[in-house]
Amino acid sequence: MLHYLGIIFAFIALVSWGFGDFFIQKTVRALNSWKALFFICTTAMVGLFPFIRGSLSSLGARDFWLLGLAGTAMLVAAIFDFEALRKGKIAVVEPILGLELPIVVALGVTLGGDFLTSLQILLITLVCIGIILAATKRRPRESIRREIVEKGVILASLAAITMALTNFLVGVSSQGVSPLITIWFAHSLLAVVSGLVLLLRGDLKNIFADFKKYPGPIIGQSIFDNLAWVAFAFAATLIPISIATTISESYIALAVFLGLFANKEKLRCHQLIGAFFAIAGIITLSYFS
């Protein structure tokens, strides 16, 4: 029964991350990455505190080290992720973020002793091919002197690597400490760092005016992204981290759909094929993992 509950949490993370990235892109383009991060993490810091305040006194030094590692990894991943969404098309960026899944699987093999079947290796290869096609603006036979890589691709690749580490550490922290404490601590750390950056830039004084100007995207990203992280953290305590990640990673299908139809983003034929390969490979890999 708990196994099925973990799968339900993973699917909640799937849907929430899809809509969360959609609203994050709107917010970072209207404001900037640090302001978007500040709104999301301050919401979690305030909203989750009543649920965890009674448990903070029981944390030991090892817990704080683990939580600190998870928060630091999340901070780096969030900046790469947000900047990729700000500069690139969501229909291109999301399939590249799917590279996170093979990396998490690799972590499971090297650190967790997981075994990969031939089918899983084939699907991981399919995902990588799809990512390359989706990320390439021009076909290889076109002039190499022109810009061939879509905007945000490099940032999205870095985000995928750091997000894989983040998912792993959040899962371990959730299992060893608590799902809610893990997300609260990590997001509180990000709220403080982003707040200091905005303060040093002189942008913190405009934060309320920014909210009044763009309430829809800010509220949307703050609700969905936090819900996704909390759901993923709970899923990781009920089912293996690799399974929770592979199921929730299918959110890229929803995000790409929103990018194509809601944002009216235009992709070339080979990019659409690549996005399809990446999404199909990730969803299938999620099933067979």
N, C-alpha and C positions, 0 to 999 in steps of 0.2 A: 504493500500500500504506500509506504514512504517513497518507494522508487517512482511510482506514478506521480506522486505529489512533486517530486523533484523535477520530473519532466514537465509538469504544468508550470512550475516556476520558470523553467528554462524557456518555455514558449511565451510566457509573459515578458521575459527579457527580450526575446526575439521581436515581438511587436513594439515594445516600448523603445528599443534602440532604433528601430526603423523610423518611427515618427520623431524620436529624439534627435537623430542626426539631421532630419529634414528641417526641424525648427532651429537647430544649432547653426546650420548653414545660413539661414535667414538672419539670425542674430549677429553672427560674426561679420556678415557683409554689411549690416546696418550699423554696427558699432565696431567692435574688434574682439579678438580672441580672449583677451584678459578680462574684458567686461562680461562676456558670455560666461566664462569660467567662474567669475565672481558671483554672478546671479545664481548659477546652478548650485555651487558649493555652499553658499550662504544659506540657501533654502534647505539643504540637507543638514547643515550644522545646527540651524534653529529647529527645524521640523523633527529631527530624530533625537534631539537631546533629551526630551522628556522620557523616552523609551529606554535610554541607556544610562542615565545619570546614576542610578542606584548600583550599577555594576562596575563603574570606573574604579572604585576603591579596591577591587579584587585583582586588578591587573598587576602583573609582575614585570620585572625588567625585560625578560625574554619577550613578553607580549608587546611591550612598547617598541622593541627593536623590530619585530616582525611587522607591526602596524606601520612603523616608520618607513620600512622598505617598500611596503605596498603603496603607501601614500606618495613616496618619492617617484616610484615607477609610474603611478597614475598621473602625476603632475607632468612628467616628460611626455608621456603618451598623449595626454590631453592637448598640449600645445601643438605637437605635430599634427594631431587629428584635426583640431580646429582650424589651423592654418591651411591644411590641405583642403578642407571644406570651403574655406574662404576663397581660395585661389582657383580651385578646380571645379569641374562638373561633378555633381553628386553621383551621376550614373557611371562615371569613370572612377572616381575616388573609392566608392564602396566596394567594387570587385577587387581592387588592390588591397583594401583593408582585409579582404578575405584571406590574404596571405597569412594572416594571424592564425588561422586554423591549422595549416600544416606545421607551423612553428610550435603551436601548443601540442600537437600530436608528437612532434619530435622531442619536446620536453618530456612528454609522457614515456617515450621510448628510452631516452637517455637517463632520466631521473626516476621515473616510476616503474621501469621494467616492463612497459607495455610491448606487445608484439603486433607488428603490422602484417596484414595479409597482402597477397599479390594484388587483390582488387583495390585495397586502400592505397597502395603505392601508385597504381594506375590512376586512381581518382585524384590523388595529390598532383600527379603530373598534368592531368587535364586542367586542374585549377590553375597551375602555374602558366600553362599555355594560354589559357583564357585571360589571365591577368596581363600577360605581355601584349596580346592583341588589343585588349581594352585600353591599355595605357599608351598605345602607339597611335599618334595622330595621322601619320601618313604611312602608306604601304612601303615596304622595304625598297621596292624598285624605284620609288620616287627620289628626287634629289636629296642626298644626304646632307647637303648644305642648308636645307630648310629645317625649321624646327620640327622634330619628329615626335617629341614627347609632350603629352598633354600637361597643362599646368596642374600643379599639385601632386604629380605622380611621385616625385622623390619624397616629398613630405608624407604622402600616404604610405609609402613603403617603410619609412622610418616609424610612422605611427603603428603600422602592423606589427613590426618587430617589438616595439616597446609595449604595445597593448597585449601581446601574447604573454610577455613577462608579467604585466599587470594582472591579467586574468589568473595566471598561475598563483601569484602571491596573494591576491584577494581570496582565491579559493582556499589556499593553505591557511590564511589568517582566519577566514570564516570558520574553518573546521577546528582550528586550535583555540580561537578566542570566542568570537560571536559574529554572526553576519551583520547585525545592526551596528555593533561597536566598530567593526572593520570599515564599513561605509561611512559612518559618522566621523571616525578619526581621520580617514584619508581625505574626505571632503572638507573637514575642518582645516586640515593642513593646507589644502589647496585654496580655501577661502582666505586664510591669513596671508599666504604668499601672493595671491592675485590682488588682494586688497592693498598690500604694501607696494606692489608694482604700480597700481593705479594712483596711490597716494604720492609716490615719488614723481609720477608723470603729471600730477595735477588734475587727473581725470576723475578722482573719487568724488569730488564735489558735484559733479554733473550726473551722478548715478541715479538720483531720483527723477531728474528731467528725462534721462534716457528711458527709464521704465515707463513714464507717462507717454512717451513718444512711440514706443514699440512694445506695448504690454502683451500682445498676442504671442509673438515669437518667444519672448522672454519667459512667459508663463508656460508655454508649450514645452520648451526645452527643459525647463527646471522640473516640471512634473515627470515627463517621460524619461529623461536621462536618469534621474534619481530612482524612479520606479524600476528601471532596467537593472541598475546596479544592485539594488536591494534584492530583487527577484533572483538575479544571478548568484548573489552571495548565499541565499537560502538554498538554491538548487545545488550549489557546490557542497553543501553539507548533507545532502540527501542522495546524490548520485555522484559518480566520479567526475572530477574537474574536466577531464577531456570530453566526457559525454555532455556535460552542461554547456561547455564551450561550443561543441559541434552543433548542438541543437540551436542555441541562441545565435550562432554565427549566420544562420539563414536569414537574419534580419536584413542582409544586404539586398535580398530579392525585393523586399518591401521598399527599401530606400531607393534602389534603382528605379523601381516603378514610379515612385513619387517624383524622382528627378525627371524622368522622361515625360510624364503626363501632367504633373502639377507645375513643374518649372519650365516645361516645353524645351528641355535641352535636346540638342541635335547631335547625333553621333553618326559616324560613317559606318558603312555596312560591316567592315571587318571588326569595328569596335563593338557593334551590336552582337556579332557572332562570338567575340571574345567574352563579352559580359555574360552571354548565355552559357558558354562553356564553364565560366568561373562559377556562376550561380548554380548551374545543374550539378557540377562537380561537388560543390560545398554541401548542397542539400543531400545528395546521394551519399557523400562521405559521412554526413551527420547520421543518416539512417544506419549505415553499416558500421559505425563506431560504437 
